[in-house]
Amino acid sequence: MVLEWTNRGCPYTQKHYNSGNMQRLQREWTSRGVVWLTVVSSAPGKQGYVTASEENAYLKQANAAPTAALLDPTGALGHLYDAKTTPHIFIINPKGSLIYNGAIDDRPTTDLSDVNGAKNYVSIALEEATSGKPVSNPTTRPYGCSVKYAD
């Protein structure tokens, strides 16, 4: 399972959605049986806060393909995982163990052109895990905007 922390107002998140990178990853991995959950932990009144209908409309407009979007306005899920940025990616194996925690790739910029040629940590981790191998780089430093928690 992939947990993708997101905030559509964040330029780092926009980089991955406006380039089509996030949607490509969502489609590729959900088609291979991976559950992909997009998580919004922005609190009411904070940047990125959305209602269910607003998030559903955005995902449709962006042609996104997560398994589901989870709204976490209290930040309970975000704090449980210690999500720090948007995007911040966590991968959990079928046994429930956290096998990856970190950045989507190795290009911590807002430049759309940096998606091409980036080392995509998420794809590498999922390829290794689905092949029965241990994840070679289980932790990287996430980059992006801070999660907009209430506290």
C-alpha positions as a printed Julia matrix, in Angstrom:
151×3 Matrix{Float64}:
   0.0     0.0     0.0
   1.17    3.51   -0.82
   0.25    6.52    1.31
   0.84    9.76   -0.57
   0.52   12.97    1.44
  -0.7    15.77   -0.76
  -1.68   19.43   -0.82
  -2.77   20.75   -4.19
  -1.66   24.27   -3.22
   1.94   23.15   -2.74
   4.26   23.83   -5.71
   6.16   20.58   -5.06
   2.93   18.58   -5.25
   1.91   20.61   -8.32
   5.19   19.61  -10.0
   4.24   15.94   -9.8
   0.58   16.41  -10.77
   1.1    19.03  -13.5
   3.79   16.86  -15.11
   1.53   13.78  -14.94
   4.13   11.94  -12.87
   1.88   11.24   -9.88
  -0.99   10.06  -12.08
   1.39    7.79  -14.02
   2.66    6.23  -10.78
  -0.89    5.82   -9.46
  -2.06    4.09  -12.65
   1.0     1.88  -13.0
   0.93    0.58   -9.45
  -2.82    0.28   -8.93
  -2.97   -1.74  -12.17
  -0.45   -4.08  -10.52
  -2.63   -4.53   -7.43
  -1.1    -1.9    -5.14
  -3.56    0.13   -3.06
  -2.71    3.84   -3.44
  -4.19    6.26   -0.91
  -3.87   10.0    -1.36
  -4.0    11.68    2.06
  -4.9    15.31    2.76
  -3.99   16.29    6.33
  -4.53   20.04    5.91
  -6.62   21.45    8.75
  -9.69   23.67    8.24
  -8.56   27.21    7.48
  -5.09   26.05    6.37
  -3.66   25.86    2.84
  -4.76   22.68    1.12
  -7.86   22.02    3.23
 -10.6    20.56    1.05
 -14.01   19.01    1.43
 -14.7    15.56    0.0
 -16.5    17.02   -3.02
 -13.65   19.49   -3.68
 -11.02   16.74   -3.52
 -13.06   14.41   -5.73
 -13.52   17.19   -8.3
  -9.78   17.97   -8.23
  -8.79   14.33   -8.67
 -11.15   14.04  -11.62
  -9.9    17.3   -13.18
  -6.27   16.21  -12.67
  -7.05   12.78  -14.16
  -5.6    11.24  -11.0
  -6.01    7.57  -10.23
  -5.48    6.77   -6.56
  -7.47    3.9    -5.09
  -9.04    6.48   -2.77
  -8.45    9.86   -1.17
  -8.46   10.13    2.61
  -9.32   13.4     4.3
  -7.47   13.81    7.59
  -8.37   17.35    8.77
  -7.56   16.52   12.4
  -4.12   15.3    11.38
  -4.52   12.01   13.26
  -3.24    9.86   10.39
  -0.55   12.36    9.47
   0.78   12.45   13.03
   0.59    8.64   13.27
   2.98    8.35   10.31
   4.85   11.58   11.12
   4.13   12.9     7.63
   6.23   16.03    7.21
   5.85   17.27    3.64
   3.68   17.25    0.57
   4.43   15.04   -1.13
   5.64   12.51    1.46
   5.39    8.85    0.53
   5.05    5.79    2.76
   4.93    2.21    1.48
   3.52   -0.56    3.65
   3.9    -4.2     2.7
   1.03   -6.73    2.84
   2.18   -7.81    6.32
   1.64   -4.26    7.58
   5.31   -3.28    7.89
   6.55    0.12    6.78
   9.12   -0.57    4.06
   9.65    2.92    2.63
   9.39    6.42    4.11
  10.49    9.49    2.2
  10.64   11.49   -0.98
   9.09   10.59   -4.29
  12.41   11.13   -6.08
  15.87   12.66   -5.85
  15.02   16.05   -7.39
  13.8    18.33   -4.56
  12.68   21.19   -6.81
   9.45   22.65   -8.15
  10.71   22.45  -11.75
   8.47   20.18  -13.88
  11.4    19.31  -16.17
  13.19   17.7   -13.21
  10.71   14.81  -13.22
  12.38   13.41  -16.34
  15.67   11.82  -15.36
  14.89   11.8   -11.65
  15.64    8.69   -9.61
  12.11    7.68   -8.59
  12.47    6.19   -5.13
   8.83    5.07   -5.06
   9.05    3.03   -8.26
  12.34    1.48   -7.18
  10.95    0.51   -3.76
   7.76   -0.93   -5.25
   9.68   -2.86   -7.93
  11.95   -4.36   -5.29
   9.1    -5.16   -2.88
   6.85   -6.74   -5.5
   9.8    -8.85   -6.67
  10.26  -10.22   -3.17
  13.44   -8.25   -2.54
  14.14   -6.0     0.43
  13.87   -2.28   -0.31
  17.45   -1.14   -0.89
  16.81    2.45    0.22
  14.0     2.3     2.81
  14.35    5.9     4.02
  15.01    9.13    2.17
  14.51   12.72    3.19
  11.08   13.91    2.05
  10.9    17.3     0.39
   8.09   19.73   -0.31
   5.77   21.98    1.64
   5.13   21.3     5.3
   1.93   19.44    6.11
  -0.56   22.09    7.28
  -1.63   20.54   10.59
  -4.02   22.26   12.99
  -1.42   22.05   15.76
